[in-house]
Amino acid sequence: MKMFLSFKFKCFIYIATIFFFLYLLLNKWLNNAIYTNKTQTDFMQSTKNKFVQASYVKDLSVFSAYIKQRITDFAKILIECKGVPGITISIVKDDNIWLLPLGYRDLENKSPITEDTKFLIGSITKTFTAQLTAILIQESQEKISWDTPLKEIYRPNLVKTSDDFFKTITLRDLLSHRSGFDSGNLAVRASLPDNISRQDLIQLIHHVRVNTSSEKHFLYSNMGYTLVGSLLEHKWNQSWEHLIKEKLFGPLGMNHSSVVKTAEDFYSQDIAKPYIPVEGEIKNCDPIVYVLGPIAVAGDILSNAKDMAKWLQFVLRQGNAEADNQLISYHLMSSMWEANSHLDKHFLNKTEKSKINGWPKDDLNLGYGLGWFLNKYNGKMNYWHGGGLYSYYSLAWLFPETNLGFFISINGFKGCNEHDEENEANCPCGSNGFSIIEPLAYFIADIFNDGQSWLNTTNVCKYPHPWTKCIDQKKIEIKNPQLHIKDNFNKEQNLQEMNTLKLNTKSLHMFLGTYTNPLLGDIHITIDTKSSKLYFQLRLLTGFLHHQPDETGLSFWLECDKRYRFLSKPDNLSYVPVKKTFILKFNVKYHQIDSVHIYFAVNEAPFIFKKKS
């Protein structure tokens, strides 16, 4: 009996012990659940408050004094050796923010860059335009998609052009640079006539269509994005400038961001003044060249370090603006990071950075999404975009795998001078704004993703040496054989006219007159009395025409002067020649100059101007 009771007692103790441990486990689980819920609530609330209170660093270990000092030292060395007036840096890591402003927004008055100083972000504007398009798709409740043809979006009676590309080109085509429209660099440099609006582009856009192939290939296009802007205006019946402010800047708390309206914007106390290299010296840039008008959709947003940090957070959160505001759905945001276009292999083989051609780490391009370049750097996906316009050069890089994003922007650089001529490595590749900020981007990515970098304060000033030669870093003009470039220049006819038209000082008069294009307006060609050279003027773009020997004898190249002098001669080095910014070919018909074709790049169709008088 006693043995039986002892056995029952032992069983009771055993079962009680089991229940006790189960109680402890359940209690721990409930506490964790409550804690986790509270933590998520606190996190979302802190996220929401961050936009209001600008509370930047929550986890001090993310931005330790050691990490901050390394990045600061690297950036200081970089701007000193490259002659950069000022730089602004925004870094977001695990939803923490660190801002680093360095240098001057105004060199003459030694006014420092601050967290509030605005920079032109250039073509990063395209990413904002793509996100604005995503909001349109979301608000349409699936009546519009990335693959909706433009013809279905515009009213049928609005599109009067005879071209049928409105029937086949989609939003996806425009936003992934595969619509066949060229970049429109002449329009960017010269500006569009004052009487041309974005809505006018609907009727005139066919004048910049370059790829006439039925297949769709990557061809970077400012004009394609400008057409997206006109589409957004048409659907919402409001200006793109208003829409960006209402649909993106407002919800994200980007209260200091804006779009360039006039040249006077750049005289504001909160904007970094633009500086350009002219023959090896740093000069003030005429702010009128940053007023892009209708083309602002592709590159004219002004923003500062604080606002860009908020935008980086928004992107890393996959479209979540605040705790209770999924501004763009996860599905639409993630679809923007899918490759829609693949960059030309002929170009990539010459410019891509990989261990095979000498780089310490692979940085391989995987294509272009919707407003994003897609790269894999050192094994991690990097979604990025750059923006460069004359003096302002910017980069936005995001690594979702490590929850890292950063923005870098500068307001100019000095270029190279004769003191650098003996050793090209002292000023590698001449003037190139992206080669200045690119090593800083690699350094920041390495520090947070890997803990160490192949770049340091010793080798950064010679970047991209010794890993590549300058020729590999310059823009390589390789004609893409897949593109069917539309060019009506009649070389054979011009050759037949050569016996009639002979080039000499007197016969230069036959080139004089006014030439017109429906989209770009009038060119005026005169003779400069001092130099006896042909002088070119297309609104903001002016300069001298130099005869360029070719088969026809009727080709000239434009040497820019005045406000655009830096385009032709930024450096004062013998090994960096005057840049032939634009090529002009005059077309002859019935023994008279009939038109002029203006070329910027081999993969761009020329703008054709018919002679008026």
Residue pairs with C-beta under 8 A, 6 or more apart in sequence:
43 95
44 323
44 324
45 323
46 55
46 58
47 95
47 313
47 322
47 323
48 322
48 323
48 324
49 55
50 56
50 97
50 313
51 252
51 253
51 310
51 321
51 322
52 253
54 306
56 96
56 97
56 98
56 99
56 309
57 63
57 96
57 97
57 98
58 95
58 96
59 94
59 96
62 93
62 94
62 96
63 91
63 93
63 96
63 98
67 447
67 448
68 98
68 100
70 447
71 89
71 91
71 100
71 443
71 444
71 447
72 100
72 102
73 457
74 440
74 443
74 455
74 456
74 457
74 460
75 87
75 89
75 100
75 102
75 440
76 102
77 457
77 460
77 461
78 84
78 87
78 436
78 439
78 440
78 460
78 461
79 85
79 86
79 87
79 102
79 103
79 410
81 460
81 461
82 413
82 414
82 436
82 461
83 282
83 413
83 414
83 415
84 103
84 410
84 411
84 412
84 413
84 414
84 436
85 103
85 104
85 105
85 107
85 272
85 273
85 275
85 282
85 410
85 411
85 412
85 413
86 101
86 102
86 103
86 104
86 105
86 112
86 113
86 117
86 272
86 410
86 411
86 412
87 101
87 102
87 103
87 113
87 408
87 409
87 410
87 411
87 437
88 99
88 100
88 101
88 102
88 113
88 115
88 117
88 119
88 272
88 304
88 305
88 407
88 408
88 409
89 99
89 100
89 101
89 102
89 305
89 406
89 407
89 408
89 440
89 444
90 97
90 98
90 99
90 305
90 306
90 308
90 309
90 312
90 406
90 407
91 97
91 98
91 99
91 100
91 309
91 404
91 405
91 406
91 444
91 448
92 309
92 312
92 313
92 316
92 404
92 405
92 406
93 402
93 403
93 404
93 405
93 448
94 403
95 313
95 316
95 317
95 403
97 309
97 313
99 115
99 305
99 306
99 309
100 305
101 112
101 113
101 114
101 115
101 117
101 305
102 113
103 112
103 113
104 110
104 111
104 112
104 113
105 111
105 112
105 113
105 114
105 117
105 271
105 272
105 273
105 411
106 273
107 273
107 275
107 282
111 269
113 272
115 304
115 305
115 306
116 256
116 270
116 304
116 305
116 306
117 270
117 271
117 272
117 304
117 305
118 256
118 257
118 258
118 268
118 270
118 271
118 272
118 302
118 303
118 304
119 271
119 272
119 302
119 303
119 304
119 392
119 394
119 409
119 410
119 411
120 260
120 274
120 290
120 299
120 300
120 301
120 302
120 387
120 389
120 392
120 394
120 409
121 301
121 302
121 303
121 308
121 387
121 392
121 394
121 396
121 407
121 409
122 299
122 386
122 387
122 388
122 389
122 392
122 393
122 394
123 222
123 298
123 299
123 385
123 386
123 387
123 388
123 389
124 301
124 385
124 386
124 387
124 394
124 396
125 296
125 297
125 298
125 299
125 300
125 301
125 387
126 225
126 298
126 299
126 371
126 385
127 371
127 372
127 385
127 396
128 244
128 248
128 301
128 371
129 175
129 225
129 228
129 229
129 232
129 240
129 244
129 297
129 298
129 371
130 175
130 228
130 336
130 370
130 371
130 372
131 248
131 328
131 336
131 371
132 232
132 240
132 243
132 244
132 247
132 248
133 171
133 175
133 228
133 232
133 370
134 319
134 328
134 332
134 333
134 336
134 370
135 247
135 248
135 327
135 328
136 144
136 232
136 235
136 236
137 144
137 145
137 146
137 171
137 332
138 328
138 329
138 332
144 153
144 171
144 235
145 171
146 170
146 171
146 172
146 175
146 335
146 370
147 170
147 171
147 172
148 170
148 171
149 166
149 167
149 168
149 169
149 170
150 159
150 165
150 166
150 167
150 169
150 170
150 171
150 174
150 227
150 231
151 159
151 166
151 167
153 171
153 231
153 234
153 235
154 166
154 202
154 231
154 234
158 202
158 234
159 166
159 202
159 203
160 203
161 202
161 203
161 205
161 206
163 206
163 209
165 179
165 180
165 206
165 209
169 179
169 180
171 228
171 231
172 340
172 370
173 179
173 216
173 224
174 181
174 221
174 224
174 225
174 227
174 228
175 224
175 225
175 228
175 340
175 370
175 371
176 218
176 340
176 341
176 368
176 369
176 370
177 218
177 219
177 220
177 221
177 224
177 341
177 368
178 216
178 217
178 218
178 219
178 340
178 341
179 216
179 219
179 221
179 224
179 227
180 209
180 210
180 211
180 212
180 213
180 216
180 219
181 205
181 208
181 209
181 210
181 219
181 221
181 223
181 224
181 227
182 208
182 209
182 210
182 219
182 221
182 223
182 603
182 604
182 605
183 219
183 220
183 221
183 222
183 223
183 600
183 601
183 604
184 208
184 221
184 222
184 223
184 226
184 295
185 222
185 600
185 601
185 604
186 520
186 538
186 541
186 582
186 598
186 600
186 607
187 208
187 222
187 223
187 295
187 519
187 520
187 607
188 222
188 292
188 295
188 299
189 289
189 540
189 541
189 564
189 567
189 581
190 520
190 538
190 539
190 540
190 541
191 291
191 292
191 293
191 539
191 540
192 293
192 294
192 295
192 519
192 520
192 521
193 520
193 521
193 539
194 293
196 204
196 293
196 294
196 519
196 521
197 294
198 226
198 229
198 230
198 233
198 240
198 294
198 297
199 230
199 233
199 234
201 223
201 226
201 227
201 230
201 294
201 519
202 227
202 230
202 234
204 518
204 519
205 223
205 227
207 517
207 518
207 519
207 607
208 223
208 519
208 605
208 607
209 486
209 605
210 219
210 483
210 485
210 486
210 603
210 604
210 605
211 217
211 219
211 483
211 484
211 485
211 486
212 484
212 485
212 486
213 482
213 483
213 484
215 482
216 341
217 341
217 344
217 480
217 482
217 483
218 341
218 342
218 343
218 344
218 368
219 480
219 483
219 603
222 295
222 298
222 299
223 295
223 298
225 297
225 298
226 294
226 295
226 297
226 298
228 297
229 240
229 294
229 296
229 297
229 298
230 294
232 240
232 243
233 239
233 240
233 243
236 243
238 246
240 296
240 297
241 259
241 261
241 296
244 259
244 301
245 258
245 259
248 254
248 327
249 255
249 257
249 258
249 307
251 321
251 322
251 325
251 327
252 307
252 310
252 311
252 314
252 321
252 327
253 307
253 310
254 303
254 307
254 310
254 311
255 307
256 270
256 303
256 304
256 306
256 307
257 301
257 302
257 303
257 304
257 307
258 265
258 301
258 302
259 296
259 300
259 301
259 302
260 290
260 291
260 292
260 296
260 300
260 301
260 302
261 291
262 291
263 286
263 287
263 288
263 290
263 291
264 287
265 271
265 287
265 302
266 273
266 274
266 287
266 290
267 287
270 304
271 302
272 392
272 411
273 284
273 411
274 284
274 285
274 287
274 290
274 390
274 391
274 392
274 411
274 412
275 282
275 283
275 284
275 285
275 391
275 411
275 412
275 413
276 282
276 283
276 284
276 285
276 390
276 391
276 412
276 566
276 570
277 283
277 412
277 413
277 414
277 415
277 416
277 431
277 566
277 570
277 571
278 415
278 565
278 566
278 569
278 570
279 415
279 417
279 569
279 570
279 571
279 572
280 414
280 415
280 416
280 417
280 418
280 571
280 572
280 573
281 414
281 415
281 417
281 572
282 412
282 413
282 414
282 415
283 566
285 390
285 391
285 412
285 563
285 566
286 563
288 540
288 563
289 390
289 540
289 563
289 564
290 300
290 389
290 390
290 392
291 300
292 298
292 299
292 300
299 387
299 389
303 311
305 407
308 396
308 407
309 407
311 407
312 396
312 398
312 405
312 406
312 407
313 405
314 320
314 321
314 327
315 333
315 398
315 405
316 398
316 400
316 403
316 405
318 330
318 333
318 334
319 326
319 327
319 328
319 329
319 330
319 332
319 333
320 326
320 327
321 327
335 370
336 369
336 370
336 371
336 372
337 369
337 372
337 374
337 383
338 369
338 370
339 366
339 367
339 368
339 369
339 374
340 367
340 368
340 369
340 370
341 367
341 368
342 367
342 368
343 365
343 367
343 368
344 478
344 480
344 482
346 478
346 480
346 481
347 476
347 478
347 480
348 365
350 472
350 476
350 478
351 472
351 473
351 476
352 363
352 364
352 365
353 359
353 361
353 362
353 363
353 364
353 467
353 468
354 362
354 363
354 364
355 361
355 362
357 468
357 472
358 467
358 468
359 467
359 468
360 454
360 467
361 377
361 378
361 442
361 454
362 376
362 377
362 378
362 379
363 375
363 376
363 377
363 378
363 382
363 442
364 375
364 376
364 377
365 373
365 374
365 375
366 374
366 375
366 376
367 374
368 374
369 383
371 385
372 383
372 384
372 385
373 383
373 384
373 385
373 386
374 381
374 382
374 383
375 381
375 382
375 383
375 384
376 382
377 399
377 442
377 445
378 445
378 446
378 449
378 450
380 399
380 401
380 402
380 449
381 399
381 400
381 401
382 397
382 398
382 399
382 445
383 397
383 398
383 400
384 395
384 396
384 397
384 398
385 395
385 396
386 393
386 394
386 395
386 396
386 434
387 393
387 394
387 395
388 394
388 433
388 434
390 566
391 411
391 412
391 413
391 433
392 409
392 410
392 411
392 412
393 409
393 410
393 433
393 434
393 436
393 437
394 407
394 408
394 409
394 410
394 437
395 407
395 408
395 409
395 434
395 437
395 438
395 441
396 405
396 406
396 407
397 405
397 406
397 441
397 444
397 445
398 404
398 405
399 405
399 445
399 448
399 449
402 448
402 449
404 445
404 448
404 449
406 441
406 444
406 445
408 437
408 440
408 441
408 444
409 437
410 433
410 436
410 437
413 431
413 433
413 436
415 427
415 430
415 431
415 570
415 571
415 572
416 427
416 430
416 431
416 571
416 572
416 573
416 576
417 571
417 572
417 573
418 572
418 573
419 426
420 426
420 427
420 573
421 573
421 574
421 575
424 470
424 575
425 462
425 465
425 466
426 462
427 571
427 573
428 435
428 462
428 463
428 464
428 465
428 470
428 473
429 435
429 464
429 470
429 473
429 474
430 470
430 474
430 570
430 571
430 573
430 576
431 570
431 571
431 576
432 473
432 474
435 463
435 464
435 473
438 463
439 455
439 460
439 463
440 460
442 453
442 454
442 455
443 453
443 455
443 460
446 452
446 453
446 454
446 455
447 453
455 463
464 470
464 472
464 473
477 601
477 602
477 603
478 602
479 485
479 602
479 603
480 603
483 603
485 603
485 604
485 605
486 605
487 597
487 605
487 606
488 597
488 608
489 585
489 587
489 597
489 606
490 587
490 588
490 589
491 551
491 552
493 587
493 588
493 589
494 552
494 554
494 586
494 587
494 588
495 551
495 552
497 588
497 591
498 552
498 553
500 591
501 507
501 510
501 553
501 554
501 588
501 591
503 547
503 553
503 554
505 532
508 527
508 532
508 534
509 527
510 592
510 593
511 525
511 534
511 545
511 586
511 593
512 525
512 526
512 527
512 534
513 524
513 525
513 593
513 611
513 612
513 613
514 522
514 523
514 524
514 525
514 611
514 612
514 613
515 522
515 523
515 525
515 595
515 596
515 609
515 610
515 611
515 612
516 522
516 523
516 609
516 610
516 612
517 523
517 607
517 608
517 609
517 610
519 607
520 538
520 607
520 609
521 538
521 539
522 538
522 612
523 536
523 537
523 538
523 596
523 609
524 536
524 537
524 538
525 534
525 535
525 536
525 537
525 545
525 596
526 534
526 535
526 537
527 533
527 534
527 535
528 534
528 535
528 544
531 544
533 544
533 545
533 546
534 544
534 545
534 556
535 542
535 543
535 544
535 545
536 542
536 543
536 544
536 545
536 558
536 584
540 563
540 564
541 558
541 560
541 564
542 560
542 561
542 562
542 564
543 558
543 559
543 560
543 561
543 562
543 564
543 568
543 581
544 558
544 559
544 561
545 556
545 557
545 558
545 559
545 584
546 556
546 557
546 559
547 555
547 556
548 555
548 556
548 557
548 580
548 583
549 555
552 585
554 585
554 586
554 587
554 588
555 583
555 584
555 585
555 586
556 583
556 584
556 586
557 580
557 581
557 582
557 583
557 584
558 568
558 580
558 581
558 582
558 583
558 584
559 568
559 569
559 578
559 580
559 581
560 566
560 567
560 568
560 581
561 568
564 581
567 579
567 581
568 578
568 579
568 580
568 581
569 578
569 579
570 576
570 579
581 600
582 598
582 599
582 600
583 598
583 599
583 600
584 596
584 597
584 598
584 599
585 596
585 597
585 599
585 606
586 593
586 595
586 596
586 597
587 593
587 594
587 595
587 596
587 597
588 594
589 595
592 611
593 611
594 610
594 611
595 608
595 609
595 610
595 611
596 608
596 609
596 611
597 606
597 607
597 608
597 609
598 606
598 607
598 608
598 609
599 606
